Amino acid sequence: MVNRPKRPLRTLLMVVLLALLASCSSEYTTHHQSDGDALVNKLHQAIQQQQWEALEKVYSEAYLGENSIEMIRDRWQGLINRFGPLKGFHLRAKQHDARLQGEFYIYSYAVTFAHRTIGEIITVFRSGQDHSTTISGHRLMIGDGA
């Protein structure tokens, strides 16, 4: 009896196993993108209607720990005083980034005022542990990105 190497069978089993693992790993896919989209829409609606108290429901506790509702309100009011009434938000791009701790959805918007358009970057985080979805980052960029 001749002992033949079992490499073809072993290789086939490895390929099948890898395919199964790849197909099962998708807790972190873009199928939660609509949750992020809805949260950003709530944010923009609250800003346009100046319903500042509604922001407590969209921002993460960590973000609100560094940026009080009063600070956020004053920032937007300052922009309105400087550039005129807020006209709208226009999506430029969005990106999904899956990590072990959860998913990040990054949105880039043009924010149009009566006399100026500025940039806005919003980061939405969906926790891999408790599946909560909140805005964890929000940056406004005037001119040179500052």
N, C-alpha and C positions, 0 to 999 in steps of 0.2 A: 504494500500500500504506500502510495506516495502522499505526503502531506503537502497540500497546496496552501498557499497563503490565503487568509480570509480578508484581505484588504478590500476587495470590491464590496463585500457585504458590510464591512465596518465603515467604509466611506459612505455607502448608501444610508446606513443608519445615522451617521453624523449629519448628513445633509437633511434628512427627514427631521431629526431632532432640532436642528437649527431653524428650519422652516416653521416648526411648531412653536418654538420659543419666540420667534419674531412675530408670529400672528397673535400670540397671547399677550404681548407686552404693551398693548395699546390702551392702557388707562390714560396715557399721556398722548392724546391725539387732539386734533382741532375740533372734535365734536362738541367741545364746550365753548367754542368761539362765540356762539350766540349769547351765552351768559355774559361774556366780556362786552360784547356789542351793546347789550341791554343796559349794563352798568354805566358805560360811557354815555349812552343816550340819556340816562337818568341824571348824570352829572351835568351834561350840557343843558338839559331842560331846567334844572334847578338854578344854574347860573343865569340863563336867559330870563327866567322869571324872578330872579333874585330871592329864591327860597333857600336861604343859607342854612337853615336848620335841617333841610333834607340832605345836606352833604354828610352829616354824621352817619347816614345809612350806606354811603357808597365808599367812603375812605376807610382804610385800615386804622386800627387803634394806634399803630406805630406812626403812621403818617400824621394823624391828628395830635399825637404827642409832640410832634415837632412843628406843626402848623395848626394853630387854633382856627376855629371857624371865623373868628373876628379878623385874624390875619388874612385868611383867604378872601373874605368879603372886602377888606380894605385893599387888597391887591387888585381885585377885579374892578372895584370902584375907582381906583387910581388910573387903571387903564382906560376906563370909560371917560373919566374926566380929561385924560390926555389925548385920546384918539377919537372921541365921539361915541355915539351909541353903538352897542354891539349888534352886528347884522347877522352873524351866523358862523357855523363851524363846518368846514369842508374837509372830509377825509382825504388825505394824501396817500397814506400807506398803512398797512397793518402787518404784523409779524407774530408768529407763534414760536415759542421756545420752551420745549419740554425739558424739565430737570427732575432729579430724583425727589426733591422736596415738593414739587408741584409744577404747575404750568404758568408761564408768563405770556401775556398778550400785550404787545406794544403797539400803540396807535400814534400816528403822526397826523396832525390836523393843521390846517390854516384857519386862524381865527380872524374874521373880518369885522373891523370896526368901520365907522363912517369915513375916517381919514387915514386908516392904516390897516395893514394885515400883518399879523405876527404868527410865529410858529408855536405849536403846542405838542408836547409828548406826554402821553398817558401810559402808565404801566399798570396792568391789571394782573393780579396774582390769584390763582386758584390752588388752594392748598391740597397737597396729596394726602394729607392726614384727615382733616375734617371736611374737605371739599367745599369750604367757604370760598367765596369770590369777592375780592375787595380791590379798590384802587390803592396801590402801594406807592405810586410815584406820579407826580404831576409837575411838569416843567413848562414854563412859558418863556419863549425866546423872542426878544426884540432885537431886530437888526443883526448884530454880530453873534447872536446865539447866547447872549448873556441873559 
